[in-house]
Amino acid sequence: MGYEAHPRYSNIDTYKNTLQLLEQEPEIIDLLKRIIQWEEEMVGSPSYDIGFRSEDVFADPRKLAKLVPRGILRLSYKSSNDTRYRAYNLEELKRAVEDWERGRALAKAPEEAEEIPDDLFKYVIGHDDVKDILWRSIKSEKPVHVLLFGAPASAKSLILEDLIRLPRSRLVLGSGLSKAGLYDIIFEEQPRYLIIDELDKIDDTDNLACLLSLMERGVVVEAKHRKHRSIRLSCTVYAGANKIDRIPPELLSRFVTLNFMPYTAEEYIDVVVHVLVEREKVPQQLALYIAHKTCLELGTRDPRDAVKVSRLMKEHTKDEVDRIIGILKSRR
């Protein structure tokens, strides 16, 4: 069998899945770095397109195979005696590794070693009222916890990702937390800012008890089995969720809640143009063309769809945009 695109994983979020994996298996960071190194060093070589073998990145073949369903790797070639892989989305993989390492480093750094970046939310278009509340919370002497909830693809994740840049911040995925894993993060890393994506997916009583106590009193006590420890910590929690109906009322009451509505067509176009020009280095006029085409012909309000179109282009032309969108539209 030759190249395989794995269409059933085409909508996977590589960035989020990589962070979730690192929460569960932090030791895999070295393997991910070796994969990134191979991808960057082998560009232009005869073996680049066909992909790497397990021995090329010093990995257990079984470990590589488990990265495919997560959307971290894709199977690029397979025969009876040869299996090869490529990064599913190299840029998202690199960004996740960098953000995870930065979050770990900041969590261990002294508070005075880092200043709050003055360009937070630079890539977030609109939502000025939300940014105002967040800035007030960041500068508050006492913790004011904030929950962003509502429609997917409405800048919630972008804001949470930017908050990772705060000194001594720690990003946590609700779906990636092990049972009672929040206790270890609080006691071992003592974050100043705890950033939780997918808050609605934290459902075990231990993690919820830890979070409730931290947010209410700034005191966390763990006293079970042979673990007896306590800590007083000034920590502000910023969280994101698509829905809040699964969040316990006693936890919800500890947040300032900010609802995100879906982008209007005009807002979507403004956001897409900004993201494509600033992050993807697409020319202004072509970015505007992609924004209009994805909005009108694909009926989307998710900026990620426009980013995907820009990354699929072999050259920056309107004909390329039309061809890609035509294929996507016909296969919907």
Secondary structure by P-SEA (a helix, b strand, c coil): cccccccccccccaaaaaaaaaaacccaaaaaaaaaaaaaaaccccccccccccccccccaaaaaaaccccccccccccccbbbbccccaaaaaaaaaaaaaaaaaaaccccccccccccccccccaaaaaaaaaaaaacccbbbbbbbcccccaaaaaaaaaccccbbbbbbccccccaaaaaaaaaccccbbbbccccccccaaaaaaaaaaacccbbbbbccccccccccbbbbbbcccccccccaaaaaacbbbbbccccaaaaaaaaaaaaaccccccaaaaaaaaaaaacccccccaaaaaaaaaacccccaaaaaaaaaaaaaac
